[in-house]
Amino acid sequence: MKFPLRSTVQIGKYVAGQRGRERYPLVVMLEPTLGCNIACIGCGKIREYESNKARLTVDECIRAAEECPAPVISVCGGEPLIFKGIEQVVGRFIEMKRNVQLCTNALRLSEML
C-alpha cells in the first residue's frame, strides 16, 4: 500500500464530503522557513533569503492550518527541521487529526526523533 490506510480513509471521507463543490482545498503547503542546512551549488535560497530565514511564527503556522480544512499539511520550505518550534507545530497538527508530511533532507531526523 502506497499510503497508510488511516490517511487514505481520512482523505477519502473528506473528498466524498465535498461532492457538489467545484473546488476545495486538499493540501496546505506550509513554508515556515526558507533556511536550509546544506549549501547546494547554484541554490539561490541561501543568498536571496539570508535575512529572512524564519518567516513564520509557531502561532502563524497553527493559524494557517486552522483556517484551512484541508486534511493534509505539507511542511516544506528550506528545511523544516531547523525551524524553531517545529515540534509544537507538528504536535498541534497531529492533535487536529491532520496528515502531516515533512519535506526534509533528513540530516537532522535522528536527533529530532
N, CA, C and O atoms as CSV, one atom per row, in Angstrom:
chain,resi,resn,atom,element,x,y,z
A,1,MET,N,N,0.840,-1.164,0.000
A,1,MET,CA,C,0.000,0.000,0.000
A,1,MET,C,C,0.893,1.237,0.000
A,1,MET,O,O,1.813,1.354,0.809
A,2,LYS,N,N,0.611,2.144,-0.909
A,2,LYS,CA,C,1.459,3.317,-1.065
A,2,LYS,C,C,1.328,4.290,0.100
A,2,LYS,O,O,2.326,4.854,0.549
A,3,PHE,N,N,0.100,4.494,0.599
A,3,PHE,CA,C,-0.142,5.407,1.703
A,3,PHE,C,C,-0.749,4.643,2.865
A,3,PHE,O,O,-1.401,3.621,2.653
A,4,PRO,N,N,-0.550,5.118,4.095
A,4,PRO,CA,C,-1.161,4.449,5.242
A,4,PRO,C,C,-2.684,4.411,5.112
A,4,PRO,O,O,-3.294,5.348,4.597
A,5,LEU,N,N,-3.287,3.331,5.580
A,5,LEU,CA,C,-4.730,3.158,5.465
A,5,LEU,C,C,-5.486,4.293,6.150
A,5,LEU,O,O,-6.470,4.792,5.604
A,6,ARG,N,N,-5.044,4.706,7.337
A,6,ARG,CA,C,-5.719,5.781,8.063
A,6,ARG,C,C,-5.765,7.060,7.233
A,6,ARG,O,O,-6.802,7.719,7.162
A,7,SER,N,N,-4.647,7.412,6.608
A,7,SER,CA,C,-4.586,8.616,5.782
A,7,SER,C,C,-5.498,8.492,4.571
A,7,SER,O,O,-6.223,9.428,4.235
A,8,THR,N,N,-5.462,7.351,3.924
A,8,THR,CA,C,-6.277,7.130,2.734
A,8,THR,C,C,-7.762,7.250,3.063
A,8,THR,O,O,-8.517,7.885,2.327
A,9,VAL,N,N,-8.176,6.637,4.172
A,9,VAL,CA,C,-9.582,6.695,4.574
A,9,VAL,C,C,-9.973,8.124,4.938
A,9,VAL,O,O,-11.033,8.599,4.530
A,10,GLN,N,N,-9.131,8.806,5.695
A,10,GLN,CA,C,-9.434,10.172,6.106
A,10,GLN,C,C,-9.568,11.103,4.895
A,10,GLN,O,O,-10.504,11.900,4.824
A,11,ILE,N,N,-8.655,11.003,3.966
A,11,ILE,CA,C,-8.703,11.849,2.771
A,11,ILE,C,C,-9.910,11.474,1.911
A,11,ILE,O,O,-10.578,12.350,1.362
A,12,GLY,N,N,-10.190,10.170,1.793
A,12,GLY,CA,C,-11.347,9.716,1.023
A,12,GLY,C,C,-12.650,10.250,1.585
A,12,GLY,O,O,-13.520,10.681,0.829
A,13,LYS,N,N,-12.797,10.227,2.901
A,13,LYS,CA,C,-14.006,10.765,3.543
A,13,LYS,C,C,-14.140,12.263,3.280
A,13,LYS,O,O,-15.228,12.766,2.997
A,14,TYR,N,N,-13.035,12.948,3.377
A,14,TYR,CA,C,-13.049,14.399,3.141
A,14,TYR,C,C,-13.483,14.701,1.708
A,14,TYR,O,O,-14.343,15.553,1.486
A,15,VAL,N,N,-12.894,14.010,0.744
A,15,VAL,CA,C,-13.221,14.246,-0.665
A,15,VAL,C,C,-14.677,13.888,-0.935
A,15,VAL,O,O,-15.375,14.616,-1.641
A,16,ALA,N,N,-15.137,12.779,-0.381
A,16,ALA,CA,C,-16.535,12.378,-0.570
A,16,ALA,C,C,-17.481,13.426,0.016
A,16,ALA,O,O,-18.554,13.663,-0.539
A,17,GLY,N,N,-17.108,14.041,1.097
A,17,GLY,CA,C,-17.925,15.072,1.712
A,17,GLY,C,C,-17.951,16.374,0.936
A,17,GLY,O,O,-18.754,17.255,1.241
A,18,GLN,N,N,-17.101,16.512,-0.048
A,18,GLN,CA,C,-17.025,17.730,-0.848
A,18,GLN,C,C,-17.846,17.632,-2.136
A,18,GLN,O,O,-17.770,18.519,-2.986
A,19,ARG,N,N,-18.629,16.559,-2.283
A,19,ARG,CA,C,-19.450,16.383,-3.501
A,19,ARG,C,C,-20.291,17.616,-3.759
A,19,ARG,O,O,-20.856,18.208,-2.838
A,20,GLY,N,N,-20.363,17.983,-4.991
A,20,GLY,CA,C,-21.150,19.140,-5.373
A,20,GLY,C,C,-20.353,20.435,-5.395
A,20,GLY,O,O,-20.765,21.408,-6.026
A,21,ARG,N,N,-19.240,20.453,-4.726
A,21,ARG,CA,C,-18.393,21.646,-4.741
A,21,ARG,C,C,-17.423,21.526,-5.914
A,21,ARG,O,O,-16.824,20.472,-6.132
A,22,GLU,N,N,-17.279,22.588,-6.644
A,22,GLU,CA,C,-16.366,22.564,-7.785
A,22,GLU,C,C,-14.908,22.557,-7.338
A,22,GLU,O,O,-14.073,21.876,-7.933
A,23,ARG,N,N,-14.607,23.317,-6.285
A,23,ARG,CA,C,-13.232,23.413,-5.796
A,23,ARG,C,C,-13.212,23.343,-4.273
A,23,ARG,O,O,-14.114,23.835,-3.595
A,24,TYR,N,N,-12.175,22.728,-3.766
A,24,TYR,CA,C,-11.983,22.641,-2.321
A,24,TYR,C,C,-10.515,22.358,-2.046
A,24,TYR,O,O,-9.839,21.750,-2.876
A,25,PRO,N,N,-10.006,22.793,-0.882
A,25,PRO,CA,C,-8.589,22.581,-0.565
A,25,PRO,C,C,-8.334,21.131,-0.172
A,25,PRO,O,O,-9.143,20.522,0.529
A,26,LEU,N,N,-7.231,20.591,-0.614
A,26,LEU,CA,C,-6.851,19.228,-0.254
A,26,LEU,C,C,-5.552,19.210,0.539
A,26,LEU,O,O,-5.370,18.369,1.419
A,27,VAL,N,N,-4.644,20.141,0.228
A,27,VAL,CA,C,-3.337,20.186,0.895
A,27,VAL,C,C,-3.012,21.631,1.276
A,27,VAL,O,O,-3.173,22.550,0.472
A,28,VAL,N,N,-2.556,21.813,2.504
A,28,VAL,CA,C,-1.993,23.092,2.932
A,28,VAL,C,C,-0.489,22.961,2.762
A,28,VAL,O,O,0.130,22.076,3.352
A,29,MET,N,N,0.099,23.835,1.961
A,29,MET,CA,C,1.553,23.811,1.776
A,29,MET,C,C,2.132,24.933,2.635
A,29,MET,O,O,1.990,26.115,2.320
A,30,LEU,N,N,2.777,24.543,3.708
A,30,LEU,CA,C,3.272,25.489,4.694
A,30,LEU,C,C,4.789,25.584,4.604
A,30,LEU,O,O,5.485,24.570,4.655
A,31,GLU,N,N,5.295,26.798,4.471
A,31,GLU,CA,C,6.738,27.034,4.429
A,31,GLU,C,C,7.107,27.944,5.593
A,31,GLU,O,O,7.156,29.164,5.432
A,32,PRO,N,N,7.368,27.368,6.766
A,32,PRO,CA,C,7.669,28.220,7.921
A,32,PRO,C,C,9.027,28.898,7.845
A,32,PRO,O,O,9.236,29.931,8.480
A,33,THR,N,N,9.946,28.339,7.084
A,33,THR,CA,C,11.276,28.931,6.976
A,33,THR,C,C,11.848,28.667,5.592
A,33,THR,O,O,11.515,27.676,4.941
A,34,LEU,N,N,12.701,29.560,5.164
A,34,LEU,CA,C,13.428,29.339,3.914
A,34,LEU,C,C,14.860,28.942,4.194
A,34,LEU,O,O,15.635,28.695,3.270
A,35,GLY,N,N,15.215,28.881,5.476
A,35,GLY,CA,C,16.567,28.491,5.856
A,35,GLY,C,C,16.827,27.034,5.531
A,35,GLY,O,O,15.908,26.215,5.532
A,36,CYS,N,N,18.069,26.716,5.256
A,36,CYS,CA,C,18.447,25.356,4.880
A,36,CYS,C,C,19.748,24.984,5.587
A,36,CYS,O,O,20.557,25.851,5.918
A,37,ASN,N,N,19.936,23.694,5.813
A,37,ASN,CA,C,21.146,23.250,6.497
A,37,ASN,C,C,22.189,22.668,5.545
A,37,ASN,O,O,23.164,22.064,5.993
A,38,ILE,N,N,21.998,22.839,4.263
A,38,ILE,CA,C,23.013,22.447,3.283
A,38,ILE,C,C,23.202,23.601,2.308
A,38,ILE,O,O,22.335,24.467,2.195
A,39,ALA,N,N,24.296,23.617,1.625
A,39,ALA,CA,C,24.591,24.688,0.667
A,39,ALA,C,C,24.827,24.065,-0.699
A,39,ALA,O,O,25.963,23.779,-1.078
A,40,CYS,N,N,23.758,23.860,-1.421
A,40,CYS,CA,C,23.859,23.277,-2.765
A,40,CYS,C,C,24.397,24.316,-3.742
A,40,CYS,O,O,24.054,25.496,-3.661
A,41,ILE,N,N,25.224,23.877,-4.644
A,41,ILE,CA,C,25.769,24.780,-5.655
A,41,ILE,C,C,24.617,25.264,-6.525
A,41,ILE,O,O,23.824,24.464,-7.021
A,42,GLY,N,N,24.532,26.554,-6.704
A,42,GLY,CA,C,23.507,27.127,-7.558
A,42,GLY,C,C,22.193,27.420,-6.856
A,42,GLY,O,O,21.292,27.983,-7.477
A,43,CYS,N,N,22.048,27.064,-5.595
A,43,CYS,CA,C,20.798,27.336,-4.882
A,43,CYS,C,C,20.754,28.813,-4.517
A,43,CYS,O,O,21.652,29.320,-3.844
A,44,GLY,N,N,19.722,29.491,-4.956
A,44,GLY,CA,C,19.589,30.912,-4.662
A,44,GLY,C,C,18.948,31.203,-3.330
A,44,GLY,O,O,19.008,32.338,-2.857
A,45,LYS,N,N,18.326,30.200,-2.703
A,45,LYS,CA,C,17.621,30.453,-1.439
A,45,LYS,C,C,18.556,30.953,-0.353
A,45,LYS,O,O,18.185,31.830,0.427
A,46,ILE,N,N,19.744,30.417,-0.295
A,46,ILE,CA,C,20.697,30.833,0.737
A,46,ILE,C,C,21.058,32.304,0.557
A,46,ILE,O,O,21.034,33.073,1.518
A,47,ARG,N,N,21.388,32.691,-0.654
A,47,ARG,CA,C,21.807,34.067,-0.912
A,47,ARG,C,C,20.624,35.041,-0.883
A,47,ARG,O,O,20.713,36.104,-0.268
A,48,GLU,N,N,19.530,34.686,-1.539
A,48,GLU,CA,C,18.411,35.606,-1.682
A,48,GLU,C,C,17.671,35.857,-0.386
A,48,GLU,O,O,17.190,36.966,-0.154
A,49,TYR,N,N,17.570,34.849,0.460
A,49,TYR,CA,C,16.745,34.964,1.649
A,49,TYR,C,C,17.557,34.910,2.937
A,49,TYR,O,O,17.030,34.520,3.979
A,50,GLU,N,N,18.806,35.287,2.886
A,50,GLU,CA,C,19.682,35.228,4.053
A,50,GLU,C,C,19.097,36.004,5.236
A,50,GLU,O,O,19.188,35.547,6.375
A,51,SER,N,N,18.511,37.147,4.985
A,51,SER,CA,C,17.985,37.969,6.075
A,51,SER,C,C,16.584,37.547,6.506
A,51,SER,O,O,16.058,38.092,7.477
A,52,ASN,N,N,15.973,36.606,5.820
A,52,ASN,CA,C,14.582,36.252,6.083
A,52,ASN,C,C,14.437,34.752,6.313
A,52,ASN,O,O,13.538,34.128,5.749
A,53,LYS,N,N,15.302,34.165,7.130
A,53,LYS,CA,C,15.305,32.703,7.297
A,53,LYS,C,C,14.081,32.184,8.036
A,53,LYS,O,O,13.550,31.137,7.665
A,54,ALA,N,N,13.618,32.870,9.057
A,54,ALA,CA,C,12.442,32.418,9.793
A,54,ALA,C,C,11.297,33.374,9.483
A,54,ALA,O,O,11.199,34.454,10.067
A,55,ARG,N,N,10.452,32.973,8.578
A,55,ARG,CA,C,9.394,33.872,8.134
A,55,ARG,C,C,8.147,33.807,8.998
A,55,ARG,O,O,7.505,34.838,9.204
A,56,LEU,N,N,7.778,32.650,9.509
A,56,LEU,CA,C,6.541,32.495,10.261
A,56,LEU,C,C,6.824,32.169,11.725
A,56,LEU,O,O,7.876,31.628,12.066
A,57,THR,N,N,5.880,32.504,12.566
A,57,THR,CA,C,5.967,32.105,13.969
A,57,THR,C,C,5.191,30.803,14.137
A,57,THR,O,O,4.491,30.369,13.221
A,58,VAL,N,N,5.316,30.184,15.300
A,58,VAL,CA,C,4.568,28.957,15.594
A,58,VAL,C,C,3.072,29.239,15.515
A,58,VAL,O,O,2.322,28.453,14.936
A,59,ASP,N,N,2.637,30.352,16.092
A,59,ASP,CA,C,1.214,30.702,16.074
A,59,ASP,C,C,0.689,30.921,14.659
A,59,ASP,O,O,-0.435,30.529,14.346
A,60,GLU,N,N,1.494,31.543,13.808
A,60,GLU,CA,C,1.073,31.758,12.417
A,60,GLU,C,C,0.923,30.433,11.677
A,60,GLU,O,O,0.003,30.271,10.874
A,61,CYS,N,N,1.815,29.489,11.940
A,61,CYS,CA,C,1.719,28.171,11.310
A,61,CYS,C,C,0.437,27.459,11.731
A,61,CYS,O,O,-0.272,26.894,10.899
A,62,ILE,N,N,0.149,27.492,13.021
A,62,ILE,CA,C,-1.047,26.819,13.532
A,62,ILE,C,C,-2.307,27.512,13.023
A,62,ILE,O,O,-3.275,26.847,12.654
A,63,ARG,N,N,-2.300,28.825,13.002
A,63,ARG,CA,C,-3.449,29.577,12.499
A,63,ARG,C,C,-3.732,29.252,11.033
A,63,ARG,O,O,-4.892,29.153,10.634
A,64,ALA,N,N,-2.696,29.087,10.240
A,64,ALA,CA,C,-2.883,28.747,8.828
A,64,ALA,C,C,-3.604,27.411,8.685
A,64,ALA,O,O,-4.469,27.258,7.822
A,65,ALA,N,N,-3.249,26.446,9.529
A,65,ALA,CA,C,-3.900,25.140,9.478
A,65,ALA,C,C,-5.334,25.217,9.982
A,65,ALA,O,O,-6.206,24.506,9.482
A,66,GLU,N,N,-5.584,26.064,10.959
A,66,GLU,CA,C,-6.943,26.216,11.484
A,66,GLU,C,C,-7.870,26.872,10.468
A,66,GLU,O,O,-9.063,26.572,10.424
A,67,GLU,N,N,-7.321,27.763,9.657
A,67,GLU,CA,C,-8.131,28.482,8.671
A,67,GLU,C,C,-8.506,27.625,7.475
A,67,GLU,O,O,-9.495,27.909,6.800
A,68,CYS,N,N,-7.741,26.592,7.205
A,68,CYS,CA,C,-7.974,25.762,6.022
A,68,CYS,C,C,-8.365,24.344,6.457
A,68,CYS,O,O,-7.654,23.730,7.252
A,69,PRO,N,N,-9.490,23.814,5.943
A,69,PRO,CA,C,-9.951,22.491,6.368
A,69,PRO,C,C,-9.265,21.316,5.662
A,69,PRO,O,O,-9.655,20.168,5.870
A,70,ALA,N,N,-8.268,21.578,4.845
A,70,ALA,CA,C,-7.609,20.504,4.092
A,70,ALA,C,C,-7.082,19.423,5.035
A,70,ALA,O,O,-6.540,19.740,6.094
A,71,PRO,N,N,-7.237,18.148,4.664
A,71,PRO,CA,C,-6.813,17.058,5.544
A,71,PRO,C,C,-5.310,16.804,5.568
A,71,PRO,O,O,-4.821,16.093,6.446
A,72,VAL,N,N,-4.572,17.373,4.616
A,72,VAL,CA,C,-3.130,17.128,4.520
A,72,VAL,C,C,-2.389,18.452,4.689
A,72,VAL,O,O,-2.758,19.465,4.095
A,73,ILE,N,N,-1.340,18.428,5.507
A,73,ILE,CA,C,-0.485,19.596,5.672
A,73,ILE,C,C,0.933,19.186,5.290
A,73,ILE,O,O,1.532,18.314,5.919
A,74,SER,N,N,1.454,19.824,4.258
A,74,SER,CA,C,2.810,19.560,3.801
A,74,SER,C,C,3.702,20.691,4.308
A,74,SER,O,O,3.548,21.844,3.906
A,75,VAL,N,N,4.628,20.351,5.189
A,75,VAL,CA,C,5.539,21.349,5.758
A,75,VAL,C,C,6.850,21.259,4.991
A,75,VAL,O,O,7.583,20.275,5.093
A,76,CYS,N,N,7.126,22.297,4.228
A,76,CYS,CA,C,8.341,22.297,3.415
A,76,CYS,C,C,9.048,23.628,3.607
A,76,CYS,O,O,9.057,24.159,4.717
A,77,GLY,N,N,9.619,24.161,2.591
A,77,GLY,CA,C,10.365,25.415,2.691
A,77,GLY,C,C,11.815,25.139,2.408
A,77,GLY,O,O,12.142,24.424,1.462
A,78,GLY,N,N,12.680,25.691,3.207
A,78,GLY,CA,C,14.097,25.357,3.120
A,78,GLY,C,C,14.282,23.983,3.752
A,78,GLY,O,O,14.355,22.977,3.047
A,79,GLU,N,N,14.356,23.940,5.054
A,79,GLU,CA,C,14.467,22.691,5.821
A,79,GLU,C,C,13.602,22.851,7.065
A,79,GLU,O,O,13.989,23.574,7.982
A,80,PRO,N,N,12.451,22.203,7.123
A,80,PRO,CA,C,11.537,22.412,8.258
A,80,PRO,C,C,12.103,21.982,9.610
A,80,PRO,O,O,11.658,22.491,10.639
A,81,LEU,N,N,13.054,21.076,9.643
A,81,LEU,CA,C,13.587,20.615,10.923
A,81,LEU,C,C,14.527,21.615,11.579
A,81,LEU,O,O,14.919,21.414,12.729
A,82,ILE,N,N,14.906,22.695,10.880
A,82,ILE,CA,C,15.700,23.737,11.530
A,82,ILE,C,C,14.808,24.876,12.018
A,82,ILE,O,O,15.296,25.837,12.614
A,83,PHE,N,N,13.511,24.771,11.767
A,83,PHE,CA,C,12.563,25.778,12.240
A,83,PHE,C,C,12.376,25.627,13.746
A,83,PHE,O,O,11.996,24.557,14.222
A,84,LYS,N,N,12.640,26.692,14.491
A,84,LYS,CA,C,12.473,26.630,15.946
A,84,LYS,C,C,10.985,26.553,16.263
A,84,LYS,O,O,10.215,27.447,15.912
A,85,GLY,N,N,10.594,25.481,16.926
A,85,GLY,CA,C,9.188,25.283,17.259
A,85,GLY,C,C,8.486,24.266,16.383
A,85,GLY,O,O,7.269,24.104,16.471
A,86,ILE,N,N,9.246,23.575,15.534
A,86,ILE,CA,C,8.617,22.601,14.634
A,86,ILE,C,C,7.919,21.490,15.423
A,86,ILE,O,O,6.914,20.941,14.971
A,87,GLU,N,N,8.455,21.161,16.604
A,87,GLU,CA,C,7.828,20.124,17.424
A,87,GLU,C,C,6.431,20.548,17.844
A,87,GLU,O,O,5.500,19.744,17.805
A,88,GLN,N,N,6.277,21.809,18.246
A,88,GLN,CA,C,4.971,22.330,18.644
A,88,GLN,C,C,4.012,22.353,17.461
A,88,GLN,O,O,2.849,21.971,17.588
A,89,VAL,N,N,4.496,22.794,16.333
A,89,VAL,CA,C,3.667,22.912,15.142
A,89,VAL,C,C,3.150,21.536,14.717
A,89,VAL,O,O,1.948,21.360,14.522
A,90,VAL,N,N,4.041,20.576,14.573
A,90,VAL,CA,C,3.642,19.234,14.142
A,90,VAL,C,C,2.754,18.583,15.196
A,90,VAL,O,O,1.788,17.903,14.851
A,91,GLY,N,N,3.065,18.781,16.470
A,91,GLY,CA,C,2.238,18.235,17.541
A,91,GLY,C,C,0.813,18.758,17.480
A,91,GLY,O,O,-0.143,18.005,17.666
A,92,ARG,N,N,0.677,20.045,17.220
A,92,ARG,CA,C,-0.669,20.647,17.120
A,92,ARG,C,C,-1.400,20.122,15.884
A,92,ARG,O,O,-2.604,19.872,15.941
A,93,PHE,N,N,-0.692,19.953,14.778
A,93,PHE,CA,C,-1.329,19.416,13.577
A,93,PHE,C,C,-1.842,17.999,13.823
A,93,PHE,O,O,-2.920,17.632,13.356
A,94,ILE,N,N,-1.071,17.217,14.551
A,94,ILE,CA,C,-1.486,15.847,14.864
A,94,ILE,C,C,-2.704,15.874,15.790
A,94,ILE,O,O,-3.624,15.073,15.628
A,95,GLU,N,N,-2.713,16.788,16.755
A,95,GLU,CA,C,-3.892,16.944,17.610
A,95,GLU,C,C,-5.125,17.309,16.797
A,95,GLU,O,O,-6.241,16.917,17.139
A,96,MET,N,N,-4.920,18.064,15.715
A,96,MET,CA,C,-6.019,18.462,14.836
A,96,MET,C,C,-6.446,17.309,13.920
A,96,MET,O,O,-7.361,17.457,13.110
A,97,LYS,N,N,-5.783,16.174,14.055
A,97,LYS,CA,C,-6.047,14.976,13.250
A,97,LYS,C,C,-5.810,15.221,11.755
A,97,LYS,O,O,-6.598,14.806,10.905
A,98,ARG,N,N,-4.721,15.893,11.471
A,98,ARG,CA,C,-4.325,16.147,10.085
A,98,ARG,C,C,-3.215,15.192,9.703
A,98,ARG,O,O,-2.482,14.704,10.563
A,99,ASN,N,N,-3.091,14.928,8.427
A,99,ASN,CA,C,-1.984,14.132,7.896
A,99,ASN,C,C,-0.831,15.093,7.642
A,99,ASN,O,O,-0.969,16.035,6.863
A,100,VAL,N,N,0.291,14.864,8.285
A,100,VAL,CA,C,1.426,15.782,8.203
A,100,VAL,C,C,2.531,15.152,7.362
A,100,VAL,O,O,2.928,14.009,7.590
A,101,GLN,N,N,3.017,15.909,6.396
A,101,GLN,CA,C,4.146,15.481,5.576
A,101,GLN,C,C,5.272,16.488,5.784
A,101,GLN,O,O,5.121,17.670,5.476
A,102,LEU,N,N,6.395,16.017,6.306
A,102,LEU,CA,C,7.562,16.877,6.471
A,102,LEU,C,C,8.495,16.643,5.292
A,102,LEU,O,O,9.040,15.551,5.133
A,103,CYS,N,N,8.674,17.648,4.481
A,103,CYS,CA,C,9.562,17.549,3.327
A,103,CYS,C,C,10.962,17.957,3.795
A,103,CYS,O,O,11.286,19.143,3.860
A,104,THR,N,N,11.771,16.973,4.113
A,104,THR,CA,C,13.067,17.231,4.720
A,104,THR,C,C,14.174,16.462,4.012
A,104,THR,O,O,13.914,15.463,3.341
A,105,ASN,N,N,15.402,16.929,4.164
A,105,ASN,CA,C,16.538,16.174,3.630
A,105,ASN,C,C,17.028,15.157,4.660
A,105,ASN,O,O,17.954,14.395,4.378
A,106,ALA,N,N,16.429,15.134,5.834
A,106,ALA,CA,C,16.636,14.125,6.889
A,106,ALA,C,C,18.004,14.182,7.554
A,106,ALA,O,O,18.366,13.240,8.261
A,107,LEU,N,N,18.772,15.233,7.362
A,107,LEU,CA,C,20.072,15.320,8.019
A,107,LEU,C,C,19.926,15.471,9.528
A,107,LEU,O,O,20.822,15.074,10.273
A,108,ARG,N,N,18.806,16.042,9.996
A,108,ARG,CA,C,18.587,16.215,11.433
A,108,ARG,C,C,17.507,15.279,11.968
A,108,ARG,O,O,17.075,15.423,13.112
A,109,LEU,N,N,17.077,14.336,11.163
A,109,LEU,CA,C,15.947,13.484,11.542
A,109,LEU,C,C,16.224,12.647,12.782
A,109,LEU,O,O,15.363,12.549,13.655
A,110,SER,N,N,17.401,12.040,12.882
A,110,SER,CA,C,17.680,11.176,14.034
A,110,SER,C,C,17.668,11.957,15.342
A,110,SER,O,O,17.198,11.432,16.352
A,111,GLU,N,N,18.162,13.178,15.363
A,111,GLU,CA,C,18.138,13.963,16.594
A,111,GLU,C,C,16.739,14.503,16.896
A,111,GLU,O,O,16.425,14.781,18.054
A,112,MET,N,N,15.899,14.656,15.878
A,112,MET,CA,C,14.541,15.145,16.092
A,112,MET,C,C,13.622,14.041,16.606
A,112,MET,O,O,12.664,14.313,17.331
A,113,LEU,N,N,13.911,12.809,16.235
A,113,LEU,CA,C,13.077,11.691,16.711
A,113,LEU,C,C,13.386,11.429,18.154
A,113,LEU,O,O,12.800,10.531,18.757
